[in-house]
Amino acid sequence: MSLPPLVEPAAELPEGEAGRTDRQRRLPEIGELGQRRLAAARVLVIGAGGLGAPALTYLAAAGVGTIGIVDDDVVELSNLHRQPVHGIGDVGRRKVDSAAEAVAALAPAATVHRHPERLTAANAARLLAGYDVVVDGTDTFETRYLVDDVCAELGLPLVWATVLRFDAQLSVFWAAPPVGEGVRLRTLFPNPPAPGEVPSCAEAGVLGALCGQVGAMMAQESVKLITGIGEPLLGRVLVIDALRARQREIPLRGGVGAAAGAAPGSHATRAPAATDAPAATDAPAATDAPTNPDSPTNPDSPATPDSPVATVERDPSGISWVDVETLRARLARRDAGADRFVLVDVREPDEYRAGAIPGSVLLPLGEVLRDPTGVRAMVDEAAQTPGLPIVVHCHTDRRSERAALALTRTGEAVTVVRGGYSAWTALPSPAR
């Protein structure tokens, strides 16, 4: 289930962030708008340990503008196989300090708030208030349930996970989401376990690389919530068996105290220990996965964001193609009033500023894919003339073809410039 973006975008990216996040901004689902949402976002990570450490790393790398860290512990030598924000030289230091320094080294533009205190019922609301997303990297049941309760009271989405031995569970809880029904930790596990029922990592052990995998996925879920892309794990629990390299998921329906969808005997109402992972069918193999309806190419084919596609004048999807020589002639006729069309550049704003085909209108692919039916109104406004044919281009072909496919589904007749801006710049003068 898709959700609307959680955070309004910042007016602009901090200095240096455009270059640092360049490859992420090339994803049309994120783009510059999504990156500015990340820059404006405030994420609280509770616990700078096995899950919090990798989550902090990738939240900072993703460009989250404000990161809070709650931890009252100090670094121990036995932490280091699974907590990569700390090093040998940090043993004995406060975790919030070494973690904050690691975040600052990776993302200097980020604001880091250090909370060197244990989360309690007395301070939880104060610490969580003002953040957009909470990431729970705690390791005690008392704290996990407290975080769930306070997030429910404050209306905050909670990214939750648990890891033990070679097993993990991951989900997103939100008591009152903007779309769909609410689910909480107490929906999955209504009651904490009895003392001693579930072993700790110190007793049972834990695979460090699995902590890294799950912590990175927690950051990934946070990014999706902030930017409004993809389908967050709200209403689903991802179950990971690292030893057998398998992932499964179970549905989770709303209603505190009821873990609907879990199979009988799956222990879904017991404590959230990874070893008690609910049973579920195996996740589909890659070959069975549904393809992206906006992707014109085989998902198994390696490609750069703008890899070339077949050079045809009209393909079975109804998209027409034009080469840059023909486009140059059409632009000349348009300038003379003999041809009428709108040339739409679906690259990112920084690419457009660095160089563009004269007379083109910027409309990044992410905006096209978010609302294909609204593109006509935007194009008409830019052209100040309604109903003109649309010609699209990107750097080469890949993004423009995705835009064209999305627009043809709305009934538009779209032409793609083969080779895009790259082919345009290769034309001999006086084309440019």
Backbone hydrogen bonds in HBPLUS format (Angstrom, degrees):
<---DONOR---> <-ACCEPTOR-->    atom                        ^
c    i                          cat <-CA-CA->   ^        H-A-AA   ^      H-
h    n   atom  resd res      DA  || num        DHA   H-A  angle D-A-AA Bond
n    s   type  num  typ     dist DA aas  dist angle  dist       angle   num
A0006-LEU N   A0225-LEU O   3.14 MM 219  5.95 138.3  2.32 143.1 151.9     1
A0006-LEU N   A0226-ILE O   3.21 MM 220  4.65 130.5  2.47 100.8 114.4     2
A0010-ALA N   A0036-ARG O   2.94 MM  26  4.96 165.1  1.96 109.6 113.1     3
A0017-GLU N   A0014-PRO O   3.06 MM   3  5.60 160.4  2.10 131.8 137.7     4
A0020-ARG N   A0016-GLY O   3.17 MM   4  6.32 161.5  2.20 146.9 152.5     5
A0021-THR N   A0017-GLU O   2.94 MM   4  5.87 154.8  2.00 148.9 153.1     6
A0022-ASP N   A0019-GLY O   3.37 MM   3  5.02 166.1  2.39 103.3 103.8     7
A0024-GLN N   A0021-THR O   3.10 MM   3  5.39 122.2  2.45 105.9 120.5     8
A0025-ARG N   A0021-THR O   2.94 MM   4  6.17 159.5  1.98 161.4 168.2     9
A0026-ARG N   A0022-ASP O   3.14 MM   4  6.40 125.6  2.46 140.4 154.1    10
A0027-LEU N   A0024-GLN O   3.04 MM   3  5.63 159.1  2.08 113.6 120.0    11
A0030-ILE N   A0027-LEU O   2.93 MM   3  5.46 142.0  2.08 114.5 124.9    12
A0031-GLY N   A0027-LEU O   2.77 MM   4  5.75 139.9  1.93 164.9 171.1    13
A0034-GLY N   A0030-ILE O   2.78 MM   4  4.39 141.5  1.93 156.9 148.4    14
A0035-GLN N   A0031-GLY O   3.10 MM   4  6.27 152.9  2.18 141.4 149.5    15
A0036-ARG N   A0032-GLU O   2.92 MM   4  6.14 146.2  2.04 143.4 151.9    16
A0037-ARG N   A0033-LEU O   3.01 MM   4  6.39 139.1  2.19 141.5 153.3    17
A0038-LEU N   A0034-GLY O   3.00 MM   4  6.36 154.9  2.07 147.6 153.6    18
A0039-ALA N   A0035-GLN O   2.97 MM   4  6.25 150.9  2.05 141.4 149.7    19
A0040-ALA N   A0036-ARG O   3.16 MM   4  6.32 135.8  2.36 133.5 143.5    20
A0040-ALA N   A0037-ARG O   3.11 MM   3  5.17 130.0  2.37  95.8 109.1    21
A0041-ALA N   A0038-LEU O   3.09 MM   3  5.00 150.0  2.18  99.3 108.5    22
A0065-GLY N   A0038-LEU O   2.96 MM  27  6.33 148.5  2.06 147.5 141.2    23
A0066-THR N   A0041-ALA O   3.05 MM  25  6.22 144.5  2.18 159.8 166.0    24
A0132-ASP N   A0042-ARG O   2.73 MM  90  5.30 161.1  1.76 143.4 150.1    25
A0133-VAL N   A0042-ARG O   3.38 MM  91  6.82 150.4  2.48 150.4 156.1    26
A0043-VAL N   A0066-THR O   2.94 MM  23  6.36 160.4  1.98 160.0 160.1    27
A0068-GLY N   A0043-VAL O   2.86 MM  25  6.21 162.6  1.89 148.2 153.1    28
A0044-LEU N   A0133-VAL O   2.97 MM  89  6.37 166.1  1.99 162.7 164.4    29
A0135-VAL N   A0044-LEU O   2.78 MM  91  6.08 167.5  1.79 167.4 168.9    30
A0045-VAL N   A0068-GLY O   2.82 MM  23  5.94 177.4  1.82 152.6 152.5    31
A0070-VAL N   A0045-VAL O   3.03 MM  25  6.40 159.9  2.07 157.4 160.0    32
A0046-ILE N   A0135-VAL O   2.92 MM  89  6.20 171.8  1.93 177.1 176.8    33
A0137-GLY N   A0046-ILE O   2.84 MM  91  5.40 141.9  1.99 142.1 153.1    34
A0047-GLY N   A0070-VAL O   2.73 MM  23  5.60 144.9  1.85 150.5 162.0    35
A0053-ALA N   A0049-GLY O   2.80 MM   4  5.29 159.9  1.84 140.2 145.0    36
A0055-ALA N   A0051-LEU O   3.13 MM   4  6.20 156.5  2.19 149.0 156.2    37
A0056-LEU N   A0052-GLY O   2.78 MM   4  5.86 159.4  1.83 151.3 156.3    38
A0057-THR N   A0053-ALA O   3.13 MM   4  6.38 157.2  2.19 145.2 151.3    39
A0058-TYR N   A0054-PRO O   3.10 MM   4  6.36 163.7  2.13 152.8 154.7    40
A0059-LEU N   A0055-ALA O   2.88 MM   4  6.01 146.4  1.99 150.4 160.4    41
A0060-ALA N   A0056-LEU O   3.00 MM   4  6.07 165.4  2.03 149.8 153.5    42
A0061-ALA N   A0057-THR O   2.97 MM   4  6.15 158.0  2.01 140.9 148.0    43
A0062-ALA N   A0058-TYR O   2.94 MM   4  5.84 144.6  2.07 130.1 138.9    44
A0064-VAL N   A0059-LEU O   3.19 MM   5  5.74 168.2  2.20 161.9 158.5    45
A0063-GLY N   A0060-ALA O   3.10 MM   3  5.35 147.2  2.21 104.1 113.7    46
A0111-THR N   A0065-GLY O   2.77 MM  46  6.10 169.4  1.78 158.2 159.6    47
A0067-ILE N   A0111-THR O   2.86 MM  44  6.28 160.7  1.90 164.7 171.3    48
A0113-HIS N   A0067-ILE O   2.90 MM  46  6.27 157.9  1.95 145.1 152.3    49
A0069-ILE N   A0113-HIS O   2.93 MM  44  6.28 156.3  1.98 172.8 179.0    50
A0115-HIS N   A0069-ILE O   2.78 MM  46  5.77 145.8  1.90 175.0 170.6    51
A0071-ASP N   A0115-HIS O   3.14 MM  44  6.47 157.1  2.20 147.3 152.2    52
A0095-LYS N   A0073-ASP O   3.05 MM  22  6.00 173.5  2.06 144.9 145.3    53
A0075-VAL N   A0093-ARG O   2.85 MM  18  5.68 154.2  1.91 161.1 168.6    54
A0092-GLY N   A0075-VAL O   2.80 MM  17  5.22 161.9  1.84 136.6 141.8    55
A0079-ASN N   A0076-GLU O   2.98 MM   3  5.42 158.9  2.02 113.8 120.7    56
A0080-LEU N   A0077-LEU O   3.30 MM   3  5.83 152.1  2.39 114.0 119.7    57
A0082-ARG N   A0079-ASN O   3.14 MM   3  6.12 168.0  2.15 131.2 134.9    58
A0086-HIS N   A0083-GLN O   3.16 MM   3  6.13 170.8  2.17 131.6 134.3    59
A0090-ASP N   A0087-GLY O   2.85 MM   3  5.25 156.1  1.91 112.4 120.6    60
A0091-VAL N   A0088-ILE O   3.25 MM   3  5.72 168.9  2.27 114.9 118.2    61
A0093-ARG N   A0090-ASP O   2.80 MM   3  5.33 164.5  1.82 144.2 146.8    62
A0097-ASP N   A0094-ARG O   3.12 MM   3  5.45 130.7  2.37 103.2 115.4    63
A0098-SER N   A0094-ARG O   3.29 MM   4  6.73 165.6  2.31 159.1 160.3    64
A0099-ALA N   A0095-LYS O   2.89 MM   4  5.85 161.5  1.92 152.3 158.4    65
A0100-ALA N   A0096-VAL O   2.98 MM   4  5.83 154.2  2.05 131.7 139.3    66
A0101-GLU N   A0097-ASP O   3.01 MM   4  6.19 156.1  2.07 148.8 155.0    67
A0102-ALA N   A0098-SER O   3.06 MM   4  6.24 150.2  2.15 140.9 148.6    68
A0103-VAL N   A0099-ALA O   2.98 MM   4  6.28 156.4  2.03 150.9 157.1    69
A0104-ALA N   A0100-ALA O   2.98 MM   4  6.18 161.1  2.01 147.3 152.4    70
A0105-ALA N   A0101-GLU O   2.97 MM   4  6.13 148.6  2.07 142.8 150.9    71
A0106-LEU N   A0102-ALA O   3.18 MM   4  6.38 144.1  2.31 140.4 149.0    72
A0106-LEU N   A0103-VAL O   3.15 MM   3  5.23 125.0  2.47  96.2 109.9    73
A0107-ALA N   A0103-VAL O   2.78 MM   4  5.90 162.4  1.81 158.8 164.3    74
A0110-ALA N   A0107-ALA O   3.02 MM   3  5.64 160.7  2.06 121.2 127.2    75
A0117-GLU N   A0115-HIS O   2.82 MM   2  5.62 138.4  1.99 106.3  93.9    76
A0123-ASN N   A0120-THR O   3.23 MM   3  5.47 133.4  2.46 101.1 112.0    77
A0124-ALA N   A0120-THR O   2.90 MM   4  5.61 136.6  2.09 156.5 164.8    78
A0127-LEU N   A0123-ASN O   2.97 MM   4  6.18 158.6  2.02 157.9 164.2    79
A0128-LEU N   A0124-ALA O   2.95 MM   4  6.09 162.9  1.97 159.2 163.2    80
A0129-ALA N   A0125-ALA O   3.04 MM   4  5.85 151.1  2.13 143.1 149.8    81
A0131-TYR N   A0128-LEU O   3.29 MM   3  6.06 157.5  2.34 142.6 142.8    82
A0134-VAL N   A0157-PRO O   3.18 MM  23  6.44 162.3  2.22 159.3 164.6    83
A0159-VAL N   A0134-VAL O   2.85 MM  25  6.21 167.9  1.86 166.8 170.1    84
A0136-ASP N   A0159-VAL O   2.91 MM  23  6.17 170.2  1.92 170.4 173.0    85
A0144-ARG N   A0140-THR O   3.07 MM   4  6.33 159.7  2.11 149.6 155.7    86
A0145-TYR N   A0141-PHE O   3.03 MM   4  6.21 168.9  2.04 157.6 158.9    87
A0146-LEU N   A0142-GLU O   3.10 MM   4  6.24 151.2  2.19 140.4 148.9    88
A0147-VAL N   A0143-THR O   2.87 MM   4  6.06 163.0  1.89 155.1 158.7    89
A0148-ASP N   A0144-ARG O   3.02 MM   4  6.27 159.8  2.06 146.3 151.9    90
A0149-ASP N   A0145-TYR O   2.96 MM   4  6.15 159.6  2.00 146.8 151.9    91
A0150-VAL N   A0146-LEU O   2.96 MM   4  6.18 166.2  1.98 156.9 160.0    92
A0151-CYS N   A0147-VAL O   2.91 MM   4  6.00 162.8  1.94 152.1 157.3    93
A0152-ALA N   A0148-ASP O   3.06 MM   4  6.20 152.8  2.14 142.5 149.9    94
A0153-GLU N   A0149-ASP O   3.01 MM   4  6.31 152.1  2.09 144.0 151.7    95
A0154-LEU N   A0150-VAL O   2.91 MM   4  6.13 154.4  1.98 151.4 158.0    96
A0155-GLY N   A0151-CYS O   2.82 MM   4  5.74 116.2  2.23 138.4 153.3    97
A0156-LEU N   A0151-CYS O   2.89 MM   5  4.85 150.0  1.98 140.0 144.1    98
A0158-LEU N   A0173-PHE O   2.73 MM  15  5.03 170.2  1.74 161.6 162.6    99
A0173-PHE N   A0158-LEU O   2.77 MM  15  5.03 166.9  1.79 155.8 157.7   100
A0160-TRP N   A0171-SER O   2.96 MM  11  5.47 165.9  1.98 156.4 160.2   101
A0171-SER N   A0160-TRP O   2.98 MM  11  5.47 162.9  2.01 153.9 154.5   102
A0162-THR N   A0169-GLN O   3.01 MM   7  5.43 149.1  2.10 146.8 151.1   103
A0169-GLN N   A0162-THR O   2.98 MM   7  5.43 150.6  2.07 151.6 159.1   104
A0164-LEU N   A0167-ASP O   2.98 MM   3  5.53 163.3  2.00 158.4 161.8   105
A0167-ASP N   A0164-LEU O   2.92 MM   3  5.53 167.7  1.94 143.9 144.9   106
A0165-ARG N   A0205-GLY O   2.92 MM  40  5.23 144.8  2.05 143.4 140.1   107
A0207-LEU N   A0165-ARG O   2.99 MM  42  5.86 153.5  2.06 153.8 145.5   108
A0242-ALA N   A0166-PHE O   2.86 MM  76  5.25 151.4  1.94 178.7 171.3   109
A0168-ALA N   A0240-ILE O   2.99 MM  72  5.03 148.7  2.09 143.2 146.5   110
A0240-ILE N   A0168-ALA O   2.86 MM  72  5.03 169.9  1.87 143.6 146.9   111
A0170-LEU N   A0238-LEU O   2.91 MM  68  5.09 141.9  2.06 142.2 151.7   112
A0238-LEU N   A0170-LEU O   2.84 MM  68  5.09 164.3  1.87 162.9 160.5   113
A0172-VAL N   A0233-LEU O   3.21 MM  61  5.18 149.5  2.31 123.6 115.5   114
A0174-TRP N   A0183-VAL O   2.78 MM   9  5.54 138.8  1.95 150.2 163.3   115
A0183-VAL N   A0174-TRP O   3.06 MM   9  5.54 141.1  2.21 129.1 132.8   116
A0187-THR N   A0184-ARG O   2.94 MM   3  4.91 141.8  2.09  95.3 107.3   117
A0188-LEU N   A0184-ARG O   3.33 MM   4  6.78 147.9  2.44 144.7 151.0   118
A0188-LEU N   A0185-LEU O   3.08 MM   3  5.27 120.2  2.45  99.6 113.2   119
A0189-PHE N   A0185-LEU O   2.75 MM   4  5.92 177.6  1.75 165.0 165.8   120
A0257-GLY N   A0186-ARG O   3.08 MM  71  5.73 143.0  2.22 110.7 120.0   121
A0197-GLU N   A0194-ALA O   2.98 MM   3  5.49 162.1  2.01 143.1 143.0   122
A0203-GLU N   A0200-SER O   3.05 MM   3  5.20 133.0  2.28  98.3 110.7   123
A0204-ALA N   A0200-SER O   2.82 MM   4  6.05 170.2  1.83 160.3 163.1   124
A0205-GLY N   A0201-CYS O   2.68 MM   4  4.61 144.2  1.80 123.1 132.7   125
A0210-LEU N   A0207-LEU O   3.16 MM   3  5.43 127.2  2.45 103.0 116.0   126
A0211-CYS N   A0207-LEU O   3.29 MM   4  6.73 151.6  2.38 149.3 156.9   127
A0211-CYS N   A0208-GLY O   3.08 MM   3  5.19 118.7  2.47  98.1 112.9   128
A0212-GLY N   A0208-GLY O   3.11 MM   4  6.52 152.7  2.19 147.6 155.3   129
A0213-GLN N   A0209-ALA O   2.92 MM   4  6.23 154.5  1.98 146.2 152.9   130
A0214-VAL N   A0210-LEU O   2.92 MM   4  6.13 171.1  1.93 156.9 158.2   131
A0215-GLY N   A0211-CYS O   2.82 MM   4  5.87 162.1  1.86 149.7 155.7   132
A0216-ALA N   A0212-GLY O   2.99 MM   4  6.04 157.1  2.05 143.8 149.8   133
A0217-MET N   A0213-GLN O   3.05 MM   4  6.31 147.2  2.16 139.8 149.2   134
A0218-MET N   A0214-VAL O   2.88 MM   4  6.22 141.0  2.03 145.7 156.8   135
A0219-ALA N   A0215-GLY O   3.12 MM   4  6.48 152.3  2.20 144.4 151.0   136
A0220-GLN N   A0216-ALA O   2.91 MM   4  6.19 150.5  1.99 141.9 151.1   137
A0221-GLU N   A0217-MET O   2.87 MM   4  6.15 155.5  1.93 147.9 152.7   138
A0222-SER N   A0218-MET O   3.07 MM   4  6.30 152.5  2.15 142.2 149.7   139
A0223-VAL N   A0219-ALA O   2.95 MM   4  6.25 156.3  2.01 151.9 157.7   140
A0224-LYS N   A0220-GLN O   3.07 MM   4  6.37 157.8  2.12 149.2 154.8   141
A0225-LEU N   A0221-GLU O   3.03 MM   4  6.30 156.8  2.08 147.8 153.7   142
A0226-ILE N   A0222-SER O   2.95 MM   4  6.16 165.1  1.98 154.3 158.3   143
A0227-THR N   A0223-VAL O   3.00 MM   4  6.10 166.1  2.02 153.4 156.7   144
A0228-GLY N   A0224-LYS O   2.82 MM   4  5.51 132.6  2.05 139.4 150.0   145
A0229-ILE N   A0224-LYS O   3.28 MM   5  5.06 135.3  2.49 128.0 136.5   146
A0236-ARG N   A0233-LEU O   3.44 MM   3  5.17 158.9  2.48 113.3 109.6   147
A0252-LEU N   A0235-GLY O   2.77 MM  17  4.58 156.0  1.83 128.4 123.5   148
A0237-VAL N   A0250-ILE O   2.91 MM  13  5.33 156.8  1.97 153.9 161.2   149
A0250-ILE N   A0237-VAL O   3.00 MM  13  5.33 148.1  2.10 139.3 148.7   150
A0239-VAL N   A0248-ARG O   2.74 MM   9  5.09 174.6  1.74 147.3 149.2   151
A0248-ARG N   A0239-VAL O   2.83 MM   9  5.09 161.3  1.86 150.1 156.5   152
A0241-ASP N   A0246-ARG O   2.86 MM   5  5.17 175.7  1.86 162.9 162.0   153
A0245-ALA N   A0241-ASP O   2.94 MM   4  5.82 107.6  2.48 136.2 155.1   154
A0246-ARG N   A0241-ASP O   3.03 MM   5  5.17 164.6  2.05 143.5 146.8   155
A0283-ALA N   A0247-GLN O   3.10 MM  36  5.94 151.4  2.19 153.0 150.8   156
A0258-ALA N   A0255-GLY O   2.99 MM   3  5.69 152.3  2.07 151.4 149.8   157
A0266-SER N   A0263-ALA O   3.02 MM   3  5.42 140.1  2.19 143.2 139.8   158
A0270-ARG N   A0267-HIS O   3.03 MM   3  5.26 164.1  2.06 114.7 116.9   159
A0273-ALA N   A0271-ALA O   2.77 MM   2  5.63 142.2  1.91 103.8  93.2   160
A0276-ASP N   A0273-ALA O   2.86 MM   3  5.41 156.8  1.92 117.4 125.1   161
A0277-ALA N   A0274-ALA O   3.18 MM   3  5.24 137.4  2.37 118.9 114.9   162
A0288-ASP N   A0285-ALA O   2.80 MM   3  5.23 145.3  1.92 111.6 122.8   163
A0289-ALA N   A0286-ALA O   3.27 MM   3  5.19 152.3  2.35  97.1 105.2   164
A0295-SER N   A0292-ASN O   2.93 MM   3  5.29 168.5  1.95 119.6 122.4   165
A0301-SER N   A0298-ASN O   2.99 MM   3  5.44 165.6  2.01 118.1 122.8   166
A0307-SER N   A0304-THR O   3.21 MM   3  5.09 152.1  2.29 122.9 115.1   167
A0321-TRP N   A0313-GLU O   2.74 MM   8  4.70 142.7  1.87 137.9 137.1   168
A0315-ASP N   A0319-ILE O   3.10 MM   4  5.74 153.8  2.17 154.0 160.0   169
A0318-GLY N   A0315-ASP O   2.92 MM   3  5.67 168.0  1.93 128.2 131.9   170
A0320-SER N   A0414-VAL O   3.18 MM  94  6.42 170.9  2.18 157.7 157.3   171
A0416-VAL N   A0320-SER O   2.78 MM  96  6.21 158.8  1.82 148.9 151.9   172
A0322-VAL N   A0416-VAL O   2.92 MM  94  6.22 148.2  2.02 160.3 160.5   173
A0418-ARG N   A0322-VAL O   2.81 MM  96  5.87 158.3  1.85 149.3 156.6   174
A0327-LEU N   A0323-ASP O   2.95 MM   4  6.26 155.0  2.01 148.4 156.6   175
A0328-ARG N   A0324-VAL O   2.87 MM   4  6.05 157.2  1.92 146.0 150.9   176
A0329-ALA N   A0325-GLU O   3.16 MM   4  6.48 157.3  2.21 144.0 149.4   177
A0330-ARG N   A0326-THR O   2.87 MM   4  6.15 157.1  1.92 150.8 157.6   178
A0331-LEU N   A0327-LEU O   2.80 MM   4  6.03 157.3  1.85 156.4 162.3   179
A0332-ALA N   A0328-ARG O   3.08 MM   4  6.32 153.2  2.15 144.4 151.3   180
A0333-ARG N   A0329-ALA O   2.99 MM   4  6.32 156.4  2.05 146.6 153.1   181
A0334-ARG N   A0330-ARG O   2.75 MM   4  6.00 150.5  1.84 146.9 156.2   182
A0335-ASP N   A0331-LEU O   2.92 MM   4  6.17 157.1  1.97 147.1 152.4   183
A0336-ALA N   A0332-ALA O   3.12 MM   4  6.39 137.2  2.31 137.2 148.7   184
A0336-ALA N   A0333-ARG O   3.09 MM   3  4.96 124.9  2.40  90.6 105.3   185
A0338-ALA N   A0333-ARG O   2.73 MM   5  4.97 154.4  1.80 155.7 148.4   186
A0337-GLY N   A0334-ARG O   2.92 MM   3  4.94 158.4  1.97 104.3 111.1   187
A0342-VAL N   A0389-PRO O   2.84 MM  47  6.19 158.0  1.88 164.3 171.4   188
A0391-VAL N   A0342-VAL O   2.85 MM  49  6.00 164.7  1.88 166.8 163.4   189
A0361-VAL N   A0343-LEU O   2.74 MM  18  6.10 154.0  1.80 155.2 164.0   190
A0344-VAL N   A0391-VAL O   2.68 MM  47  6.01 166.6  1.70 164.8 169.5   191
A0393-HIS N   A0344-VAL O   2.94 MM  49  6.41 143.6  2.07 163.2 167.5   192
A0345-ASP N   A0361-VAL O   2.71 MM  16  5.74 165.8  1.73 148.0 153.0   193
A0363-LEU N   A0345-ASP O   2.86 MM  18  5.92 167.5  1.88 158.6 156.5   194
A0346-VAL N   A0393-HIS O   2.97 MM  47  6.25 164.4  2.00 163.4 168.2   195
A0365-LEU N   A0346-VAL O   3.03 MM  19  4.84 140.7  2.19 132.4 123.1   196
A0351-GLU N   A0348-GLU O   3.03 MM   3  5.39 123.7  2.35 108.5 122.5   197
A0352-TYR N   A0348-GLU O   3.04 MM   4  6.37 157.9  2.09 155.2 162.3   198
A0353-ARG N   A0349-PRO O   2.89 MM   4  6.12 156.3  1.95 150.2 156.3   199
A0354-ALA N   A0350-ASP O   3.11 MM   4  6.22 143.2  2.25 135.2 144.4   200
A0355-GLY N   A0352-TYR O   3.22 MM   3  5.32 143.3  2.36  99.0 109.2   201
A0360-SER N   A0357-ILE O   3.13 MM   3  5.79 142.1  2.28 150.5 148.2   202
A0367-GLU N   A0364-PRO O   2.98 MM   3  5.57 128.6  2.26 113.6 125.4   203
A0368-VAL N   A0364-PRO O   3.24 MM   4  6.66 152.7  2.32 146.9 155.0   204
A0368-VAL N   A0365-LEU O   2.99 MM   3  4.97 114.3  2.43  96.2 112.9   205
A0369-LEU N   A0365-LEU O   2.88 MM   4  6.17 165.7  1.90 166.0 168.3   206
A0370-ARG N   A0366-GLY O   2.99 MM   4  6.08 145.7  2.11 139.6 148.9   207
A0371-ASP N   A0367-GLU O   3.26 MM   4  6.37 149.0  2.36 141.5 147.4   208
A0374-GLY N   A0371-ASP O   3.03 MM   3  5.40 143.1  2.17 108.7 119.3   209
A0375-VAL N   A0372-PRO O   3.21 MM   3  5.37 160.7  2.25 105.5 111.4   210
A0378-MET N   A0374-GLY O   3.33 MM   4  6.63 158.7  2.38 147.0 152.8   211
A0379-VAL N   A0375-VAL O   2.80 MM   4  6.01 162.5  1.83 163.4 168.4   212
A0380-ASP N   A0376-ARG O   2.88 MM   4  6.03 163.1  1.90 152.7 157.5   213
A0381-GLU N   A0377-ALA O   3.00 MM   4  6.14 153.5  2.07 142.3 149.4   214
A0382-ALA N   A0378-MET O   3.01 MM   4  6.23 157.7  2.06 145.1 151.0   215
A0383-ALA N   A0379-VAL O   2.88 MM   4  6.08 158.3  1.93 152.6 158.6   216
A0384-GLN N   A0380-ASP O   2.77 MM   4  5.61 125.4  2.07 136.6 150.4   217
A0415-THR N   A0390-ILE O   3.07 MM  25  6.44 158.8  2.12 150.7 157.4   218
A0392-VAL N   A0415-THR O   2.79 MM  23  6.26 159.1  1.83 165.1 170.3   219
A0417-VAL N   A0392-VAL O   2.92 MM  25  6.21 157.0  1.98 168.0 172.0   220
A0421-TYR N   A0394-CYS O   2.88 MM  27  6.20 169.6  1.89 154.5 156.3   221
A0422-SER N   A0395-HIS O   2.80 MM  27  5.50 164.3  1.82 152.6 154.2   222
A0401-GLU N   A0397-ASP O   2.92 MM   4  6.05 151.3  2.01 160.4 169.1   223
A0402-ARG N   A0398-ARG O   3.18 MM   4  6.46 155.5  2.24 145.4 151.7   224
A0403-ALA N   A0399-ARG O   2.98 MM   4  6.27 159.9  2.02 150.7 156.0   225
A0404-ALA N   A0400-SER O   2.90 MM   4  6.09 156.5  1.95 142.8 149.6   226
A0405-LEU N   A0401-GLU O   2.89 MM   4  6.11 159.5  1.93 151.0 155.7   227
A0406-ALA N   A0402-ARG O   3.07 MM   4  6.31 160.9  2.11 148.6 153.4   228
A0407-LEU N   A0403-ALA O   2.95 MM   4  6.19 155.6  2.01 149.6 156.6   229
A0408-THR N   A0404-ALA O   2.84 MM   4  6.02 154.9  1.90 152.5 159.0   230
A0409-ARG N   A0405-LEU O   3.35 MM   4  6.52 143.4  2.49 139.7 147.4   231
A0410-THR N   A0407-LEU O   2.95 MM   3  5.25 147.8  2.06 105.3 115.4   232
A0412-GLU N   A0407-LEU O   3.25 MM   5  5.61 155.4  2.31 146.5 139.1   233
A0411-GLY N   A0408-THR O   3.03 MM   3  5.05 160.0  2.07 104.1 109.9   234
A0420-GLY N   A0417-VAL O   3.21 MM   3  5.37 154.0  2.28 115.1 122.5   235
A0423-ALA N   A0419-GLY O   3.08 MM   4  4.82 159.2  2.12 120.7 122.8   236
A0424-TRP N   A0420-GLY O   3.03 MM   4  6.34 153.8  2.10 147.7 156.1   237
A0425-THR N   A0421-TYR O   2.93 MM   4  6.14 160.5  1.97 152.5 155.2   238
A0426-ALA N   A0423-ALA O   3.13 MM   3  5.07 135.6  2.34  93.9 106.7   239
A0427-LEU N   A0424-TRP O   3.14 MM   3  5.46 157.8  2.19 107.3 114.1   240
A0431-ALA N   A0428-PRO O   3.25 MM   3  6.18 166.7  2.27 124.9 128.5   241
